[in-house]
């Protein structure tokens, strides 16, 4: 028992906070403890009330301790920020015209060189996301142990606001925790639901959360573009509330109980009883009218994302299509509507069972994907091993080696 390595993730979202604890078991990350609680002090994915956020995180920690008293060595946490910006950089370092065997130190120097550049005073950069390396202009994923005169690194750099980053760090500090990695939310999720083949072909991960939505675009195997939009499932609920002069809670109930997209001809209209604000009278709405409001809300979301993709000239780069996650993707026929709107291959994300094992209810709940992805982030640095070592060790060897770095 003393030799077991435990690591954890905390997903701080606008609607709930999730914590997972895991270990390596049978060559996979096995999640053996989990807890969640409503999120307080978080707006649009950013901590706005530190005291309330600390109380929420402490509450989820108390819950998870009831089923797991183990101490964790690593804790990864996600971050979302409407003010983030991203850039791709590709730079090279040379070895004075001489050929040499690439070492770990050379790789780290190449990454540092590719990540150099100024950042606005009100922002900080997260750890660079590695797309690939070049060995004398030949693209490679694991350069250590190879011989080259020039080593290049291609990185995706994300800068977030000081408010967003400080909020996360201060919140965990207030809970007597220290983050091992702070990872962009959509990048974390991509680790467990997007394959390398899809990243090579070009794919968009769309995470429609409660208050914000994230997209990350992968092309040629690496991250090309990241962005956060100020809309999510709450916008749909607010549109229903406004249309029928009802409370947010009542509108949420209507959305969850009757919401559907792209209904078939077999679906019959009916009247649904609901409550209006400041009234004890009975009111009824048409199911068809409710569906129209919900569909129009989703179409607005699609329109904004399509404009963003087109502006970045990425709308035709997604041969592998669109992968959707997040709470708002749970509505019936969401996949069909997105397929119609984007006119590209579309699917609701599924967990990669070769990486993750655990409670079946969690593995099929899209709301947990970011927390799962944060756990796998320890295994996201195979470039720090030699090719032969990566090939021989398999997932368990890579995970164990990286956890010991």
C-alpha positions as CSV (number, residue, x, y, z in Angstrom):
1,X,0.0,0.0,0.0
2,X,2.8,2.4,0.8
3,X,4.2,2.2,-2.7
4,X,0.9,3.2,-4.4
5,X,0.9,6.6,-6.2
6,X,-2.3,8.6,-5.9
7,X,-3.1,11.7,-7.9
8,X,-6.2,13.9,-8.2
9,X,-8.0,16.4,-10.3
10,X,-10.4,19.2,-9.5
11,X,-12.7,20.6,-12.1
12,X,-13.9,24.1,-11.0
13,X,-16.9,24.9,-13.2
14,X,-19.6,27.5,-13.2
15,X,-22.3,25.1,-12.1
16,X,-20.4,22.4,-10.1
17,X,-17.1,21.4,-8.7
18,X,-15.8,17.8,-9.3
19,X,-12.9,16.0,-7.6
20,X,-11.5,12.7,-8.6
21,X,-8.7,10.5,-7.1
22,X,-7.0,7.9,-9.1
23,X,-4.0,5.5,-9.4
24,X,-2.4,3.4,-12.2
25,X,-4.0,0.0,-12.3
26,X,-3.8,-2.6,-15.1
27,X,-2.1,-0.1,-17.5
28,X,-4.9,2.4,-17.1
29,X,-5.8,5.3,-14.9
30,X,-8.3,3.9,-12.4
31,X,-10.6,6.4,-10.7
32,X,-11.6,5.0,-7.3
33,X,-13.0,8.0,-5.5
34,X,-15.1,11.0,-6.7
35,X,-17.3,13.8,-5.3
36,X,-19.1,16.8,-6.6
37,X,-20.9,19.8,-5.2
38,X,-22.6,22.9,-6.5
39,X,-20.2,25.7,-7.5
40,X,-20.3,29.0,-5.6
41,X,-18.3,32.1,-6.3
42,X,-17.7,31.2,-9.9
43,X,-19.0,33.2,-12.8
44,X,-18.3,32.5,-16.5
45,X,-15.8,30.0,-15.4
46,X,-13.7,32.5,-13.4
47,X,-13.6,32.7,-9.6
48,X,-15.3,36.0,-8.6
49,X,-15.8,35.4,-4.9
50,X,-12.8,33.7,-3.4
51,X,-14.4,32.9,0.0
52,X,-17.4,31.2,-1.6
53,X,-15.2,29.3,-4.0
54,X,-12.9,28.1,-1.2
55,X,-16.0,26.9,0.8
56,X,-17.2,25.0,-2.3
57,X,-13.8,23.3,-2.9
58,X,-13.5,22.4,0.8
59,X,-16.9,20.9,0.7
60,X,-16.0,18.6,-2.2
61,X,-12.8,17.6,-0.4
62,X,-14.8,16.7,2.7
63,X,-17.1,14.6,0.6
64,X,-14.3,12.7,-1.1
65,X,-12.6,12.1,2.2
66,X,-15.6,10.0,3.4
67,X,-14.8,7.4,0.7
68,X,-11.0,7.9,0.5
69,X,-8.6,8.9,3.2
70,X,-5.5,8.5,1.0
71,X,-3.1,11.4,0.6
72,X,-2.6,12.5,-3.1
73,X,0.8,13.6,-4.4
74,X,-0.4,15.5,-7.5
75,X,-3.5,17.6,-8.1
76,X,-4.3,19.0,-11.5
77,X,-6.9,21.8,-12.0
78,X,-8.6,23.2,-15.0
79,X,-9.0,26.9,-16.0
80,X,-11.4,28.8,-18.3
81,X,-11.1,32.4,-19.2
82,X,-13.1,34.6,-21.6
83,X,-10.1,36.8,-22.0
84,X,-7.6,34.1,-23.0
85,X,-5.6,34.4,-26.2
86,X,-3.5,31.8,-27.9
87,X,-0.7,31.7,-30.4
88,X,1.3,29.1,-32.2
89,X,5.1,29.4,-32.4
90,X,7.7,27.3,-34.2
91,X,11.4,28.0,-33.5
92,X,14.7,26.1,-33.8
93,X,18.0,25.8,-31.9
94,X,21.2,24.7,-33.6
95,X,24.3,23.0,-32.3
96,X,27.0,25.2,-34.0
97,X,26.8,23.3,-37.2
98,X,27.6,20.0,-35.5
99,X,25.5,16.9,-35.2
100,X,24.8,15.6,-31.7
101,X,22.5,13.1,-29.9
102,X,19.5,15.0,-28.6
103,X,19.1,14.9,-24.8
104,X,16.3,15.8,-22.4
105,X,18.1,19.1,-21.7
106,X,18.1,19.9,-25.4
107,X,14.4,19.3,-25.7
108,X,13.6,21.5,-22.7
109,X,15.8,24.3,-24.2
110,X,14.0,24.0,-27.5
111,X,10.6,24.3,-25.8
112,X,11.8,27.3,-23.8
113,X,13.1,28.9,-27.0
114,X,9.9,28.3,-28.9
115,X,7.8,29.6,-25.9
116,X,9.7,32.9,-25.6
117,X,7.9,36.2,-26.2
118,X,6.3,39.0,-24.3
119,X,2.9,38.8,-22.6
120,X,0.5,41.6,-21.6
121,X,1.0,42.9,-18.1
122,X,-2.5,41.7,-17.1
123,X,-2.0,38.1,-18.4
124,X,0.1,35.1,-17.7
125,X,1.0,32.1,-19.8
126,X,0.1,28.5,-19.0
127,X,2.6,25.8,-19.6
128,X,3.3,25.4,-23.4
129,X,1.3,22.7,-25.2
130,X,3.7,20.8,-27.4
131,X,2.6,20.0,-31.0
132,X,5.7,18.4,-32.3
133,X,9.5,18.7,-32.9
134,X,11.7,18.8,-36.0
135,X,15.0,17.0,-36.3
136,X,16.8,18.7,-39.2
137,X,13.4,19.7,-40.6
138,X,11.9,16.2,-40.2
139,X,8.8,16.2,-38.0
140,X,9.1,13.9,-34.9
141,X,7.2,13.4,-31.7
142,X,10.0,12.0,-29.6
143,X,13.4,13.5,-30.4
144,X,15.5,12.3,-27.5
145,X,18.1,9.9,-28.5
146,X,18.1,10.9,-32.2
147,X,21.0,12.7,-33.9
148,X,20.6,16.2,-35.4
149,X,22.3,19.5,-36.2
150,X,19.1,21.5,-35.7
151,X,16.2,20.9,-33.2
152,X,12.9,22.7,-33.6
153,X,9.9,22.8,-31.4
154,X,6.3,23.7,-32.3
155,X,4.2,24.9,-29.4
156,X,0.7,26.3,-28.7
157,X,0.8,29.1,-26.1
158,X,-2.2,30.1,-24.1
159,X,-2.3,33.3,-22.0
160,X,-5.0,33.8,-19.4
161,X,-5.9,36.9,-17.3
162,X,-4.2,37.4,-13.9
163,X,-7.7,37.4,-12.3
164,X,-8.5,33.9,-13.7
165,X,-5.1,32.4,-12.8
166,X,-4.8,34.1,-9.4
167,X,-8.3,33.0,-8.5
168,X,-7.5,29.3,-9.1
169,X,-4.1,29.5,-7.2
170,X,-5.6,31.5,-4.2
171,X,-8.6,29.1,-4.0
172,X,-6.4,26.0,-3.8
173,X,-4.0,27.7,-1.4
174,X,-7.0,28.6,0.8
175,X,-7.8,24.9,0.8
176,X,-4.2,24.0,1.7
177,X,-3.7,22.4,-1.8
178,X,-1.1,23.2,-4.4
179,X,-1.7,22.6,-8.1
180,X,0.7,20.4,-10.0
181,X,-0.7,21.5,-13.4
182,X,-3.2,24.2,-14.4
183,X,-4.6,23.1,-17.7
184,X,-7.0,24.8,-20.2
185,X,-10.4,23.1,-19.8
186,X,-10.9,22.0,-23.4
187,X,-7.3,20.7,-23.7
188,X,-7.8,18.6,-20.6
189,X,-11.0,17.1,-22.0
190,X,-9.4,16.4,-25.3
191,X,-7.0,14.0,-23.6
192,X,-9.7,11.4,-23.0
193,X,-12.1,11.8,-25.9
194,X,-10.1,12.7,-29.1
195,X,-7.8,10.2,-30.8
196,X,-4.4,11.0,-32.3
197,X,-5.8,10.1,-35.7
198,X,-8.5,12.7,-35.3
199,X,-6.0,15.3,-34.3
200,X,-3.9,14.4,-37.3
201,X,-6.9,14.8,-39.7
202,X,-8.2,18.0,-38.1
203,X,-10.9,18.0,-35.4
204,X,-12.8,20.6,-33.3
205,X,-13.6,19.9,-29.6
206,X,-16.7,21.9,-28.6
207,X,-17.4,22.0,-24.9
208,X,-20.8,23.6,-24.1
209,X,-20.8,24.3,-20.4
210,X,-23.2,26.0,-18.1
211,X,-22.0,29.6,-18.5
212,X,-19.2,29.4,-21.1
213,X,-18.2,27.2,-24.1
214,X,-14.7,26.3,-25.1
215,X,-13.3,25.2,-28.5
216,X,-9.9,23.7,-29.2
217,X,-8.9,23.0,-32.8
218,X,-6.4,20.3,-33.6
219,X,-4.7,20.0,-37.0
220,X,-1.6,18.1,-38.1
221,X,-1.5,16.4,-34.8
222,X,-1.3,19.4,-32.5
223,X,-3.4,22.2,-31.1
224,X,-4.0,25.1,-33.6
225,X,-6.5,27.3,-31.9
226,X,-8.2,27.8,-28.5
227,X,-11.1,30.1,-27.6
228,X,-13.7,30.6,-24.9
229,X,-17.2,32.0,-25.7
230,X,-19.6,33.8,-23.3
231,X,-22.5,31.4,-23.7
232,X,-23.6,28.1,-22.5
233,X,-26.6,26.1,-21.3
234,X,-27.6,28.9,-19.0
235,X,-28.3,31.2,-22.0
236,X,-30.8,28.6,-23.3
237,X,-32.5,28.6,-19.9
238,X,-32.6,32.4,-19.8
239,X,-34.2,32.6,-23.2
240,X,-36.9,30.2,-22.0
241,X,-37.4,32.3,-18.8
242,X,-37.7,35.5,-20.8
243,X,-40.1,34.1,-23.4
244,X,-42.5,32.8,-20.7
245,X,-41.9,35.3,-17.9
246,X,-40.9,32.5,-15.5
247,X,-38.0,32.0,-13.1
248,X,-34.7,30.6,-14.0
249,X,-35.4,27.5,-11.9
250,X,-38.7,26.9,-13.7
251,X,-37.1,27.5,-17.1
252,X,-34.4,25.0,-16.3
253,X,-37.0,22.4,-15.3
254,X,-38.8,22.9,-18.6
255,X,-35.5,22.6,-20.6
256,X,-34.5,19.4,-18.8
257,X,-37.9,17.7,-18.8
258,X,-39.1,18.6,-22.3
259,X,-36.1,19.9,-24.2
260,X,-35.4,18.2,-27.6
261,X,-33.7,19.2,-30.8
262,X,-34.7,18.1,-34.3
263,X,-37.9,16.4,-33.3
264,X,-39.4,13.8,-35.6
265,X,-42.8,14.0,-37.2
266,X,-44.0,11.4,-34.8
267,X,-43.7,13.9,-31.9
268,X,-47.1,15.3,-31.1
269,X,-47.6,18.8,-29.7
270,X,-49.1,19.1,-26.2
271,X,-49.7,21.7,-23.5
272,X,-47.2,21.9,-20.6
273,X,-48.2,23.5,-17.3
274,X,-45.7,25.9,-15.9
275,X,-45.5,28.8,-13.3
276,X,-45.0,32.4,-14.1
277,X,-43.3,35.0,-11.9
278,X,-45.5,36.6,-9.2
279,X,-48.6,34.7,-10.1
280,X,-50.5,31.8,-8.7
281,X,-52.6,31.2,-11.8
282,X,-52.1,28.1,-14.0
283,X,-50.3,28.7,-17.3
284,X,-49.7,26.4,-20.3
285,X,-47.2,26.5,-23.1
286,X,-46.9,24.6,-26.4
287,X,-44.3,21.9,-26.6
288,X,-43.6,22.9,-30.2
289,X,-43.1,26.5,-29.2
290,X,-40.7,25.5,-26.4
291,X,-38.7,23.4,-28.9
292,X,-38.4,26.3,-31.3
293,X,-37.0,28.5,-28.5
294,X,-34.4,25.9,-27.6
295,X,-33.4,25.2,-31.1
296,X,-33.0,28.8,-32.0
297,X,-30.7,29.2,-28.9
298,X,-28.5,26.4,-30.1
299,X,-28.5,27.8,-33.6
300,X,-27.2,31.1,-32.3
301,X,-24.4,29.2,-30.5
302,X,-23.5,27.4,-33.8
303,X,-23.5,30.7,-35.7
304,X,-21.0,32.4,-33.4
305,X,-18.7,29.4,-33.5
306,X,-18.9,29.1,-37.3
307,X,-17.9,32.7,-37.6
308,X,-14.9,32.2,-35.3
309,X,-13.7,29.2,-37.3
310,X,-14.1,31.0,-40.6
311,X,-12.2,34.1,-39.2
312,X,-9.3,31.8,-38.3
313,X,-9.6,30.0,-41.7
314,X,-10.1,26.7,-39.9
315,X,-13.7,26.0,-41.1
316,X,-12.4,23.7,-43.9
317,X,-9.6,22.1,-41.9
318,X,-11.8,19.7,-39.8
319,X,-11.8,16.5,-41.8
320,X,-12.4,14.5,-38.6
321,X,-15.3,16.8,-37.8
322,X,-16.7,18.0,-34.5
323,X,-16.6,16.3,-31.1
324,X,-19.0,17.8,-28.6
325,X,-19.0,17.6,-24.8
326,X,-20.4,19.6,-21.9
327,X,-23.7,19.6,-20.0
328,X,-25.6,21.3,-22.9
329,X,-24.7,18.5,-25.2
330,X,-26.9,16.1,-23.2
331,X,-30.1,17.4,-24.7
332,X,-31.8,14.9,-27.0
333,X,-30.7,15.1,-30.7
334,X,-27.9,17.6,-30.0
335,X,-25.7,15.7,-32.4
336,X,-28.2,15.8,-35.2
337,X,-28.6,19.6,-34.9
338,X,-24.9,20.2,-34.9
339,X,-24.4,18.0,-37.9
340,X,-27.1,20.0,-39.8
341,X,-25.6,23.4,-38.8
342,X,-21.9,22.7,-39.3
343,X,-22.3,20.2,-42.2
344,X,-19.3,18.2,-41.0
345,X,-19.0,14.8,-39.2
346,X,-20.3,15.3,-35.7
347,X,-20.4,13.1,-32.6
348,X,-21.0,13.3,-28.9
349,X,-17.7,12.5,-27.1
350,X,-17.1,9.1,-25.5
351,X,-14.4,8.3,-22.9
352,X,-11.3,6.4,-24.1
353,X,-11.6,3.2,-22.1
354,X,-8.0,2.3,-22.9
355,X,-6.9,5.2,-20.7
356,X,-9.6,5.4,-18.0
357,X,-11.4,2.9,-15.8
358,X,-13.8,3.3,-12.9
359,X,-17.4,3.8,-12.1
360,X,-19.5,3.2,-15.2
361,X,-21.9,6.0,-14.4
362,X,-19.0,8.5,-14.3
363,X,-17.4,7.1,-17.5
364,X,-20.6,7.8,-19.4
365,X,-21.3,11.2,-17.9
366,X,-19.9,13.9,-20.2
367,X,-19.8,16.4,-17.3
368,X,-16.8,14.5,-15.8
369,X,-14.7,14.5,-19.0
370,X,-12.6,17.5,-18.0
371,X,-11.8,16.0,-14.6
372,X,-10.8,12.7,-16.3
373,X,-8.6,14.6,-18.7
374,X,-6.8,16.4,-16.0
375,X,-5.8,13.0,-14.5
376,X,-4.2,11.9,-17.8
377,X,-2.2,15.1,-18.1
378,X,0.6,13.4,-16.2
379,X,1.0,11.1,-19.2
380,X,1.1,13.9,-21.8
381,X,4.9,14.3,-22.0
382,X,6.3,11.3,-23.9
383,X,8.7,13.6,-25.6
384,X,10.8,13.5,-22.5
385,X,11.6,9.9,-23.1
386,X,13.5,8.2,-25.8
387,X,11.6,6.6,-28.7
388,X,12.7,3.1,-27.8
389,X,11.7,3.6,-24.1
390,X,8.2,4.9,-25.2
391,X,7.7,1.9,-27.5
392,X,8.7,-0.7,-24.9
393,X,7.2,0.7,-21.8
394,X,3.6,1.2,-22.9
395,X,1.1,3.4,-21.2
396,X,1.8,2.1,-17.6
397,X,5.6,2.7,-18.1
398,X,5.1,6.2,-19.5
399,X,2.7,7.1,-16.7
400,X,5.0,5.7,-13.9
401,X,8.0,7.4,-15.4
402,X,6.4,10.7,-15.7
403,X,4.9,10.6,-12.3
404,X,8.4,10.2,-10.9
405,X,9.8,13.2,-12.8
